[in-house]
Amino acid sequence: MSDYTSNGGPKGAEPLIDQKIPPDDLKKRLDAVDSAPVESAPSAVPYIALLPIDPYRLHAFWKISPSAYTAALEQLGDAGTPALCIRMLQLPGMDALDEEAAYWFDVEVHGFSQSWEIDVAEGGRCYRAVLGLRSPSGRWVAVARSRAVRTPAGRAPDLDMPMPPKQPAPVFAEPKPPLDEEAILADVDAEMKAASAADPTPGASLSSAWSAVTEHAVDTVAEWVIEGRAAPGLQVWVQHRPVPLDGEGRFAIRRPISRHELDAIRLEEGPDADWDFDPPAYWSASRWNEPLFEMAATLHLRGRIEGVAPPALAALGATVKEDGTFGLVKAVPRGAFLPPSVRITAHRTRDGE
Amino acid sequence: MTGSICFILHAHLPFIRHPEHDSFFEERWFFEAVMESYIPLLDMLHRLADERVEARLTFSVSPTLMTLFNDPLMQRRCEAYIEQQIELAEKETRRTQGRGIEEQLAAMYLRRFKRCRDFLRDFCRGNLTNAFCSLRDRGIVELGTTAATHGYLPLLAEDEASVRAQIMTGVQCFQRFAGFPPRFFWLPECGYYAGVEKFLAEAGIETTVLDAHGFRHADPPPPGDVFSPARCPNGLTVLARDPAAAQQVWSADEGYPGDPDYREYHRDIGHVLPEEYIAPYILDGRIRINTGIKYWRVTDRESDRKEWYNPLRAGEKARRHAEHFVRMRKRAFREHNECSDSAPVCVAPYDCELFGHWWYEGPRWLEHVLRLTAADPELETRAVGEMAARRPPPPSIRPADSSWGQNGYHEYWLNESNAWCRPELHEASERLRAAVGRPPPRRGSPEDRALKQAARELLLAQASDWPFLIRSDTAGRYAEERFRKHIHRVHWLCGFIERNEPVNLPGLAALEAADNIFPNIDCLYFRDGRE
């Protein structure tokens, strides 16, 4: 560690600013600064700024001084009460002129508000916001223009954020016997063996079966079959499209598998629901201990083998007929990887029905 | 070789330093992170280096955190905090004498705290920068950095001068402390917007990382999906976070840290022992806070019933989870290799503070993964920066705007709880820009110092931490107060310049003493059109 100084990082680092002021004096001085009145910036040029939130939402904020507002009113010179509007221009590119806008629409904003959230129909597009006054007859006076911004393209998987800390409930400490290392390790071994049984070894895994089949078979069809039931009042969505539910909330979907699609499935949680379930093998989502929906997923592989059947197929219990055709149905264990094309979400319907 | 794993540990804390108080509660975030995350990780990596384990990984250390590492006041306070922790652990060993597991756990904490003290005092001489740089010299760690105060760049993009100032100041600060320029830059919150690569290249950055959908919605999407590096049109190498690797560690529902055998973060003796006993170690002797000593395991996440923590069992779980992680990566690599000729790269970035602080067994898990990978002929670990030198050059793409925040974009930092920050930032930066645009004051004059301090205050106000904390309502009041104070200070300082009035020197000196980050700040970055 000789290349580094004990204070201030590697040799040669410049010293930190070190104003030596006693803490009490420093606190008084800081309090004085932080409570001193400050005037707003002398220039009162109106502005509007536009920020994308996600592919379909933008946030606009603005400031317009009374004098700028009055000047715009005078310029409008029209009868009736004008509306303060944000004119959203969809532009062909970031450098495009306002006149090149593919289309525009007005968002009428409340007179006292200074920010607005704006929904747009398409992601990955360029927009500019123009703040202005519009008269009842449709005359328009622009007050401020934002920079052009581009909304993000596409949608994203929702990944967990770190959980915020929660307050624990008090417990009472009780003396316990000392640790028995051997018993603990034997216990962990047994538990992990059980877990390994649910998570097949590579030689008999779903992905290895898939690999084996695609290497040796022809006319292969692979798909996920997912059957489940949603709690009352919930709607199930696959890739943002609603899935038809029967009267009891049951649904069944089939999705083809792309061999390149491997990803972790996400089950979005919805609001509370009161519901019981009894499936044999299932995925489920719950909130506050109450289930929202359940589903059982099975992997279906069908095709025809040319030549000798690969051992992985037999290891998984597939039956291969004399003509080489085979079929394999395999329950997917909870925690297995499913492709994003079967991303399933559940939402409560707007009217709660 | 089947594929490579690039671990990135992003170490960041906001600049929380209050010399105007003898002690300040939020400074504990730094002390806790030092004791529970940084030292255990650095200690473990030095051990791997001693054993010549073939491991490589990347740390991005934020400029705010590096400044805290190097700050004499924070070093003294951190040492005092560790001594207090040792004192509490000693008291606990006496209290728990003859109480079986409890006694063993108290002894475990005492050993651990003493080890922390020795590591920081004797090995690092009080400054963790030394341990980071030493690991870099030993070839096991690549060091990179991030934006000056961790400003969330996609939402600063309407003011490109601020984006440039965040990047350039961050890079300069890192270089000042580390002694070499960074080649890897962590985009705060993995927040990418089209155009930021221009400023990264200007700062000499070669590599950065995006979230997976930044690749999947790119134009065109790279052929290797998230497993292959790509290039922005300006040559910046970009890699994508592997969502499966992220999920296994990050997910609150399915991730490893929620395992019933792991230590429970939320139950701490600071909340459960009698007040008269624990008073010296909680806030003002009466407000219960975490002390860092926790004797219970997760047990059942849905229940308040918690069983005793068993470090042996947890350690074994960490090993098994490491094996599972490695097995999953190999499986994904084999799938990739079936359809691609390019060697796959799994990029696995995590917040450094997850390891040890939130997930107590995290450093142990990482050690197992690094050892397993080093011993596996099919796998290797790599530093992210090594990907920039890959041949043939990766395909060129235009990545999509993205972040690793909730729902993948910017809403966590711009929503109804914190949207009020945006006009405040906009107006403060406009005001500073106008002040900086005036004829430059004499170097070292009060006006020059005032402009530089105003630039520091604006950068501090731009930290992504404040809107994040306001949104999550964890320390939201503190975050709001900090944000408002920095904005106020920008206006207060710029007022003297605009009015051509003598600067209030006692006030200026107080701000320089309190917010003493970036001593060599170049406030001209805030001026429009500076190249």
Interface residues (C-beta under 8 A of the other chain):
Chain A: M1 D3 Y4 T5 S6 N7 G8 G9 P10 K11 G12 A13 E14 P15 L16 I17 D18 Q19 K20 I21 P23 L26 K27 R29 L30 A32 V33 D34 A36 V38 E39 S40 A41 P42 S43 Y47 A49 L50 L51 P52 I53 D54 P55 R57 H59 F61 K63 Q114 S115 G124 S146 R147 V149 R150 T151 P152 A153 G154 R155 A156 P157 D158 L159 D160 M161 P162 M163 P164 P165 K166 Q167 P168 A169 P170 V171 F172 A173 P175 K176 P177 P178 L179 E181 I184 L185 D187 V188 M192 A195 D199 P202 S205 S207 S211 T214 R259 H260 L262 D263 A264 N289 G335 F337
Chain B: P19 E20 H21 D22 M66 T67 F69 N70 D71 P72 Q75 G98 R99 G100 I101 E102 Q104 F123 C124 R125 G126 N127 T129 N130 C133 S134 D137 P154 L155 A157 E158 R176 F177 A178 G179 A194 D211 A212 H213 R216 H217 D219 D225 P243 A244 A246 Q247 Q248 W250 S251 A252 D253 E254 G255 D261 E264 Y265 H266 R267 D268 H271 V272 L273 Y295 W296 E302 D304 K306 W308 N310 L312 R313 E316 K317 R320 H324 R327 K330 R331 A332 R334 E335 E338 C339 D351 L354 W358 A400 D401 S402 W404 G405 Q406 N407 G408 Y409 H410 E411 Y412 L414 N415 A419 R422 P423 H426 E427 E430 R431 A434 S472 D473 T474 K485 H488 R489 H491 W492 C494 G495 E498 N504 P506 G507 A509 A510 L511 E512 A513 A514 N516 P519 N520
